[in-house]
Amino acid sequence: MKLLEKLGFKDKYKNSPKSKNIDQSNEDYLLVYPKNVEDEVNRTISSLGFIDKEIENGTDMESLRKEYEENKRKLKELDKSLSKIKNDNLADLENIPKTIDYYKKSSKLKEKMLRGNKYFYLSGWVPESKFKILKDTVDKYEDSLIDQKKNKETIANPPTKLKNNKIFKPFEFLVNMYGAPNYNEVDPTGFFAITYMLLYGMMFGDLGQGLVFILASFFIGKKNEVFGQLIRRIGISASIFGLMYGSFFGIETLIPTLLIKPFDNIIKVLAASVGFGIILLIISYLIGIYNKLVKQKDLEEGIFGKEGIAGLIMMISFIMIILNIVNINPLPMTISLILLILSIVMMIFKQPITRILLSVSPLYDQSGSDYYVESSFSIIEALLSVFSNLVSFTRVGAFAINHVGLYMAFEVISKLVGGGFIGIIILILGNILIIGLEGMIVFIQGLRLEFYEMFSKYYKGDGHKFSPISKL
C-alpha cells in the first residue's frame, strides 16, 4: 500500500450499501486510483451509496487473502443452504409461474364480470365440443347456473375459431393479415394455402433456390416458428416447380425439364397463367356464392350481385367474347353477348327483383333515380374489375420468365469478365440477389393476387378470432 502512495495512487476499501453495521450480505471492493482524480471518485462512489471501510495501517496482502478465503467459504455454505431450500420447495417454486398466470387471468376475468355481494355473472362463447366440460366444472359448485344460447339467439357477433391441419395452419397468419373470417363465411385458409403455394412455385420455380429456402426455414423457425414454416412450404413448392422447369440455381442444363422451360415458351406460359387465373377466379366466385346464399342467406348479392351468380356470368361471357375476337369459338358470339347483357340486367335490377321475389317493400333503399345511377356506375366498375383480374394473372407467367431472364443477365456478365473465379463469384452473388430480392417480391405479388383478385370475390375478413381464457 505504501508503494502505491509513493507512486501517486490512493486506495480505499469500499463497502455498500450505506450502513455502519457491516454484515455478511454486503460486498467489498478495493478501489485503486490516481490522487489527482480523488474528488471525482469520491463523488461517484458516494452517489452509488458506497461507504468507506478504511484499511488499518500494517494490514498486509496475506491478511486480506485470508479474509477473502474465509468469505469464500461462507459463501459456499450459503449456496449449499440455498440449494437445500430450493430442493425442499421445488414443487412450490415450479408452480409459482402457473399461480401468477392464474391470478393475472382471474383479474382480467373479474374486470369483465357483473358482481354482487354473493353472486357474479359472466357471459362468453364456448365451442360446442367444450360445453359439457364447462357444465361439469360449474355443476361442482352450489348455487351455480348456466344459461345456454345458440348463436342465432343472440344479437352479438360470434367469434371465429379456426381449425386447420398442420400443413395449412401457418397460412392463418397471412389470412389474418387481411382480417379474421366472420362466423358466416367459409374459412379461406385451406384454399389460400393451396393456391398461394402453387402461385409462388409457378413464379419462383427453381430446385436449388427452393432447397435454400427449405434449409433457411429451419434457422428462421428458431426465431419465428410460423414464418419458418411458411418459408419451408413455399420452398418445397419452388423446388417442385424447379423440377418441372428444369432449373437449378438458374442453370437449365443440369437437370432434365419435366414440363416446360418458361423462357423458351413465353406465349404458352403467359396463356397458361391467365388460364390458371380463370380457374382460380371461378372457384373464388363459387365460394362467394356459397357464402352469400347458404351461410349469409343474402339472395340479392348471392344471385344478382357483382360477386354473385350475375358476376360469374359476366366474367365467363366476357372471356368468351375475347376468345371469339381472336378466332377461338368455344361459345358463339351471339350467346356470349346475350349472357353479358343478361348479367348486366341482373346487376342493375338486383334490388327491385329480389324484393319482389321476397315480397319485401319498399323496392328501393333510396330514390329510384339515385339507385339506377349508382347501379349503372357499378356495372362499369364490374367490367373493369373483370378485365383487371384477368390481366393481373399474367404476372404469374411474367415472373416465371423474368426469374430465368434475371439469372441469364448475371450469366452474361460472368462471361464478359472472362469467367473463371470472378465469373463464379458473380453467379453466386446473382443467385443471392435473386433469392433475397426476387423471393421477397414474389412473396408480395402472391399476396396481392390472393387479397385483391380472389378475396374480393368471396372473403370479407371482418370477423374477430375466438380468444379462449387460456390465452387472455
C-alpha positions in Angstrom: 0.0 0.0 0.0 2.9 2.4 0.8 4.3 1.7 -2.6 1.1 2.8 -4.3 1.1 6.1 -2.3 4.7 6.8 -3.3 3.6 6.4 -7.0 0.7 8.9 -6.5 -2.1 6.4 -6.1 -4.8 6.3 -3.4 -6.5 3.1 -2.1 -9.8 2.8 -0.3 -11.6 -0.3 0.8 -15.2 0.4 0.0 -18.4 -1.2 1.3 -22.0 -1.0 0.0 -24.7 -0.1 1.0 -24.6 2.8 3.4 -24.5 1.2 6.8 -22.0 1.3 9.6 -23.0 -2.2 10.6 -21.2 -4.4 8.2 -22.9 -7.8 7.7 -22.4 -10.9 5.6 -24.7 -9.6 2.8 -22.5 -6.7 1.8 -20.0 -6.7 -1.0 -16.5 -5.2 -0.6 -14.5 -3.6 -3.3 -10.9 -2.4 -3.4 -10.5 0.8 -5.5 -7.1 2.0 -6.7 -6.9 5.3 -8.5 -4.5 8.3 -9.1 -4.6 11.0 -6.4 -5.5 13.7 -8.9 -8.9 12.2 -9.5 -9.7 11.6 -5.8 -12.5 14.1 -5.7 -14.3 12.8 -8.8 -14.0 9.2 -7.5 -15.4 10.2 -4.1 -18.4 12.0 -5.6 -19.1 9.0 -7.9 -18.9 6.3 -5.2 -20.9 8.4 -2.8 -23.7 8.8 -5.3 -23.8 5.0 -5.7 -24.3 4.5 -1.9 -20.8 3.2 -1.0 -19.2 3.9 2.3 -15.5 3.9 3.3 -14.0 1.0 5.1 -10.5 2.1 5.9 -7.7 -0.4 5.9 -5.8 -0.3 9.1 -2.1 0.5 8.8 0.0 -2.6 8.8 -2.6 -4.6 7.0 -0.8 -6.8 4.5 -2.0 -8.8 1.5 -1.7 -12.1 3.4 -4.4 -10.9 5.9 -6.6 -9.7 3.0 -6.2 -13.1 1.3 -7.2 -15.0 4.5 -10.3 -12.7 4.8 -11.1 -13.4 1.2 -10.8 -17.2 1.6 -13.0 -17.0 4.8 -15.7 -15.1 2.9 -15.4 -17.5 0.0 -16.0 -20.4 2.4 -19.0 -18.7 4.0 -20.5 -18.0 0.5 -20.2 -21.8 -0.3 -22.1 -22.6 2.9 -24.8 -20.1 1.9 -25.0 -21.6 -1.6 -25.5 -25.0 0.0 -28.2 -23.7 2.2 -30.0 -22.0 -0.7 -29.8 -25.3 -2.8 -31.3 -27.2 0.1 -34.1 -24.7 0.4 -34.7 -24.9 -3.3 -34.8 -28.7 -3.3 -37.1 -28.8 -0.3 -39.5 -26.4 -2.0 -39.0 -27.4 -5.7 -42.7 -28.2 -6.4 -43.9 -24.9 -5.0 -41.2 -23.0 -6.9 -42.2 -24.7 -10.2 -45.9 -23.8 -9.6 -45.2 -20.1 -9.0 -45.4 -19.1 -12.7 -48.6 -21.0 -13.1 -50.0 -19.4 -10.0 -49.1 -15.9 -11.1 -50.6 -16.6 -14.6 -53.8 -17.9 -12.9 -54.1 -14.8 -10.8 -53.4 -12.5 -13.8 -56.1 -14.2 -15.9 -58.5 -14.3 -12.9 -58.1 -10.5 -12.5 -58.8 -9.9 -16.2 -61.9 -12.0 -15.9 -63.1 -10.2 -12.8 -62.9 -6.9 -14.7 -65.4 -8.3 -17.2 -67.9 -9.7 -14.7 -71.0 -8.2 -13.2 -70.6 -8.7 -9.4 -72.9 -8.5 -6.4 -72.4 -9.3 -2.7 -72.9 -13.1 -3.3 -73.1 -13.7 -7.0 -71.3 -12.8 -10.2 -72.4 -13.0 -13.8 -70.2 -13.9 -16.7 -71.1 -14.4 -20.4 -68.9 -15.7 -23.1 -68.5 -18.0 -26.1 -67.8 -21.7 -25.7 -67.1 -24.2 -28.5 -69.8 -26.9 -28.6 -67.1 -29.6 -28.1 -66.1 -27.9 -24.8 -69.5 -27.1 -23.4 -70.0 -30.4 -21.5 -66.6 -29.9 -19.8 -67.6 -26.4 -18.8 -71.0 -27.6 -17.5 -69.5 -30.4 -15.5 -67.0 -28.0 -13.9 -69.6 -25.4 -12.9 -72.0 -28.0 -11.6 -69.5 -29.0 -8.9 -70.3 -25.7 -7.1 -73.5 -24.9 -5.3 -75.9 -22.1 -6.4 -74.4 -22.1 -9.9 -76.4 -21.8 -13.1 -75.5 -22.0 -16.8 -77.9 -20.5 -19.4 -77.0 -21.8 -22.9 -78.0 -19.9 -26.0 -77.3 -20.7 -29.6 -75.6 -18.2 -31.9 -78.8 -17.3 -33.7 -80.5 -16.5 -30.4 -78.0 -13.7 -29.6 -77.6 -10.2 -31.1 -73.8 -10.4 -30.6 -71.5 -11.3 -33.4 -69.9 -14.7 -32.5 -66.1 -15.1 -32.8 -64.4 -17.4 -35.2 -62.3 -20.4 -34.1 -60.1 -21.6 -37.0 -59.5 -25.3 -37.4 -56.8 -26.2 -39.9 -54.4 -29.1 -40.2 -50.6 -28.8 -39.7 -50.0 -28.2 -43.4 -52.4 -25.2 -43.7 -52.2 -23.8 -40.2 -49.1 -21.5 -40.8 -51.1 -19.7 -43.5 -53.6 -18.5 -40.9 -51.0 -15.8 -40.2 -51.3 -14.4 -43.8 -55.1 -14.7 -43.8 -55.3 -12.8 -40.6 -53.2 -10.0 -42.1 -56.2 -9.3 -44.3 -58.7 -9.9 -41.5 -60.2 -12.8 -39.5 -63.1 -14.6 -41.1 -66.5 -13.8 -39.7 -68.8 -16.5 -38.4 -70.9 -16.5 -41.6 -68.3 -17.2 -44.2 -66.0 -20.1 -45.1 -62.6 -20.2 -43.6 -60.4 -19.4 -46.6 -57.1 -20.8 -45.1 -57.1 -24.2 -46.9 -57.9 -22.7 -50.4 -55.5 -19.8 -49.7 -52.7 -22.2 -48.7 -53.0 -24.4 -51.8 -53.3 -21.6 -54.3 -50.6 -19.5 -52.7 -48.1 -22.3 -52.8 -49.0 -23.0 -56.4 -48.7 -19.3 -57.4 -45.3 -19.0 -55.6 -43.9 -22.1 -57.1 -45.0 -21.1 -60.6 -43.4 -17.6 -60.3 -40.2 -18.8 -58.5 -39.6 -22.3 -59.8 -36.0 -23.3 -59.1 -34.9 -26.5 -57.4 -31.6 -25.1 -56.0 -33.1 -21.9 -54.7 -36.1 -23.7 -53.3 -33.8 -26.0 -51.3 -32.0 -22.9 -49.9 -35.4 -21.7 -48.7 -36.1 -25.1 -47.1 -32.7 -25.0 -45.3 -33.1 -21.4 -44.2 -36.6 -22.2 -42.8 -35.1 -24.3 -40.0 -32.9 -21.4 -38.9 -35.7 -18.8 -39.2 -38.1 -21.2 -37.4 -35.9 -20.8 -34.2 -36.7 -17.1 -34.2 -40.2 -17.3 -35.5 -41.8 -20.7 -35.9 -44.8 -19.6 -38.0 -42.6 -17.7 -40.5 -40.2 -20.6 -40.7 -42.9 -23.0 -41.6 -44.2 -20.6 -44.3 -40.8 -20.3 -45.8 -40.4 -24.1 -45.8 -43.7 -24.6 -47.6 -43.0 -22.1 -50.4 -39.5 -23.6 -50.6 -41.0 -27.0 -51.3 -43.3 -25.5 -53.9 -40.4 -23.6 -55.6 -38.4 -26.9 -55.6 -41.2 -28.9 -57.2 -41.7 -26.3 -60.0 -38.0 -26.1 -60.4 -38.0 -29.8 -61.3 -40.9 -29.0 -63.8 -38.9 -26.2 -65.3 -35.5 -28.0 -65.2 -33.9 -25.1 -63.3 -31.2 -25.5 -60.7 -29.8 -22.2 -59.4 -30.9 -20.7 -62.7 -29.0 -23.2 -64.8 -31.3 -25.1 -67.2 -28.8 -27.7 -68.4 -28.0 -29.6 -65.2 -31.3 -31.4 -64.6 -34.0 -32.6 -67.2 -37.1 -30.5 -67.8 -40.2 -32.4 -66.8 -42.8 -29.9 -68.1 -41.7 -26.7 -69.8 -38.9 -24.1 -70.0 -40.7 -20.7 -69.3 -38.1 -18.6 -71.2 -38.4 -20.7 -74.3 -42.2 -20.8 -74.3 -43.2 -17.2 -73.4 -46.6 -17.2 -75.1 -47.6 -20.6 -73.7 -46.5 -19.6 -70.2 -48.5 -16.3 -70.3 -51.6 -18.0 -71.7 -51.3 -20.8 -69.1 -51.0 -18.2 -66.3 -54.2 -16.5 -67.5 -56.0 -19.8 -67.8 -54.9 -20.8 -64.3 -56.1 -17.4 -63.1 -59.6 -18.0 -64.7 -59.9 -21.3 -62.8 -59.0 -19.7 -59.5 -61.4 -16.8 -60.1 -64.3 -19.2 -61.0 -63.6 -21.2 -57.7 -63.5 -17.9 -55.8 -66.9 -16.8 -57.3 -68.4 -20.2 -56.3 -67.1 -19.9 -52.7 -68.5 -16.4 -52.6 -71.9 -17.5 -53.9 -72.0 -20.3 -51.3 -71.1 -17.8 -48.5 -73.9 -15.4 -49.6 -76.7 -17.9 -50.3 -76.0 -20.6 -47.8 -74.1 -19.0 -44.9 -75.5 -15.5 -45.0 -78.9 -16.0 -46.7 -78.3 -13.0 -48.9 -80.4 -13.7 -52.0 -79.7 -10.2 -53.5 -75.9 -10.4 -53.5 -75.7 -14.1 -54.0 -77.7 -14.2 -57.2 -77.7 -10.6 -58.6 -74.5 -9.1 -57.1 -71.3 -8.5 -59.0 -69.6 -11.2 -56.8 -72.6 -13.5 -57.1 -74.0 -15.6 -60.0 -74.5 -12.5 -62.1 -70.8 -11.5 -61.7 -69.7 -15.1 -62.6 -71.9 -15.0 -65.7 -70.4 -11.6 -66.6 -66.8 -12.9 -66.3 -67.5 -16.0 -68.3 -69.3 -14.1 -71.1 -66.5 -11.5 -71.2 -63.9 -14.3 -71.6 -66.0 -15.9 -74.4 -66.3 -12.6 -76.3 -62.5 -12.1 -76.1 -61.9 -15.7 -77.4 -64.3 -15.1 -80.3 -62.4 -11.9 -81.2 -59.2 -13.9 -81.5 -61.0 -16.6 -83.6 -61.4 -19.1 -80.8 -65.0 -20.0 -80.6 -65.9 -22.2 -77.6 -69.3 -20.4 -77.5 -70.9 -18.4 -80.3 -70.5 -14.7 -80.1 -74.3 -14.2 -80.0 -74.8 -16.4 -77.0 -71.8 -14.7 -75.3 -73.3 -11.2 -75.9 -76.7 -12.4 -74.6 -75.1 -13.7 -71.4 -73.2 -10.4 -70.9 -76.4 -8.4 -71.3 -78.3 -10.7 -69.0 -75.7 -10.3 -66.3 -75.8 -6.5 -66.7 -79.6 -6.5 -66.4 -79.4 -8.7 -63.3 -77.0 -6.4 -61.6 -78.9 -3.2 -62.5 -82.3 -4.5 -61.3 -81.0 -6.7 -58.4 -82.7 -4.8 -55.6 -86.2 -4.5 -57.0 -86.2 -8.1 -58.4 -85.1 -9.5 -55.1 -87.6 -7.6 -53.1 -90.4 -8.6 -55.4 -89.4 -12.3 -55.1 -89.3 -12.0 -51.3 -92.4 -9.8 -51.1 -90.5 -7.0 -49.3 -91.2 -3.3 -49.6 -90.1 -0.7 -50.4 -88.4 -1.7 -53.6 -85.5 0.7 -53.1 -83.5 1.9 -50.1 -83.2 5.3 -51.8 -85.0 7.1 -54.6 -85.3 5.1 -57.8 -83.3 7.6 -59.9 -80.4 7.6 -57.4 -80.5 3.8 -57.3 -80.2 3.4 -61.1 -77.5 6.0 -61.5 -75.5 4.1 -58.8 -76.2 0.7 -60.4 -75.1 2.0 -63.8 -71.7 3.1 -62.5 -71.3 -0.2 -60.6 -71.7 -2.0 -64.0 -68.7 -0.1 -65.3 -66.7 -0.9 -62.2 -67.6 -4.6 -62.5 -66.5 -4.8 -66.2 -63.2 -3.0 -65.3 -62.7 -5.4 -62.4 -63.2 -8.5 -64.6 -60.7 -7.2 -67.1 -58.1 -6.2 -64.4 -58.5 -9.5 -62.6 -57.7 -11.4 -65.8 -54.7 -9.2 -66.8 -53.3 -9.4 -63.2 -52.7 -13.1 -63.6 -50.3 -12.6 -66.5 -47.8 -11.5 -63.8 -47.6 -15.2 -62.8 -46.1 -16.1 -66.2 -44.2 -12.9 -66.4 -42.3 -13.6 -63.1 -41.6 -17.2 -64.2 -40.0 -15.8 -67.4 -38.3 -13.0 -65.5 -36.8 -15.4 -63.0 -34.9 -17.2 -65.7 -34.1 -14.0 -67.5 -32.5 -12.4 -64.4 -30.1 -15.3 -64.0 -29.2 -15.1 -67.7 -28.3 -11.5 -67.2 -25.8 -12.5 -64.5 -24.5 -15.3 -66.7 -23.8 -12.8 -69.5 -21.9 -10.5 -67.1 -19.9 -13.5 -65.9 -18.9 -14.3 -69.4 -18.0 -10.7 -70.1 -15.4 -10.7 -67.2 -13.8 -13.8 -68.7 -15.4 -16.4 -66.5 -13.0 -18.1 -64.0 -13.1 -17.3 -60.3 -14.6 -13.8 -60.7 -17.3 -15.2 -63.0 -18.2 -17.8 -60.4 -18.4 -15.1 -57.7 -20.8 -13.0 -60.0 -23.0 -16.0 -60.5 -23.1 -16.7 -56.7 -23.9 -13.1 -55.9 -26.6 -13.2 -58.7 -28.2 -16.1 -57.0 -28.1 -14.4 -53.6 -29.8 -11.4 -55.1 -32.4 -13.5 -56.8 -33.2 -15.5 -53.6 -33.4 -12.4 -51.4 -34.9 -9.7 -53.6 -37.0 -11.6 -56.1 -38.0 -14.1 -53.5 -39.5 -11.2 -51.4 -41.1 -9.6 -54.5 -42.8 -12.9 -55.5 -44.0 -13.3 -51.9 -45.7 -9.9 -52.1 -47.1 -10.5 -55.6 -48.6 -13.8 -54.5 -50.3 -12.0 -51.6 -51.6 -9.3 -54.0 -53.2 -11.9 -56.2 -54.8 -13.6 -53.2 -56.0 -10.4 -51.5 -57.1 -8.2 -54.4 -58.1 -10.6 -57.2 -59.5 -13.6 -55.2 -60.5 -12.4 -51.7 -62.6 -9.7 -53.3 -64.9 -12.4 -54.7 -65.6 -14.4 -51.6 -64.0 -13.1 -48.4 -64.8 -10.1 -46.2 -62.5 -10.8 -43.2 -64.5 -8.6 -40.9 -64.7 -11.1 -38.0 -62.8 -11.5 -34.8 -60.9 -14.5 -33.6 -62.0 -16.7 -30.7 -59.7 -15.9 -27.7 -60.1 -18.6 -25.0 -59.4 -17.8 -21.3 -56.2 -19.7 -21.5 -54.8 -17.1 -23.9 -56.0 -14.0 -22.1 
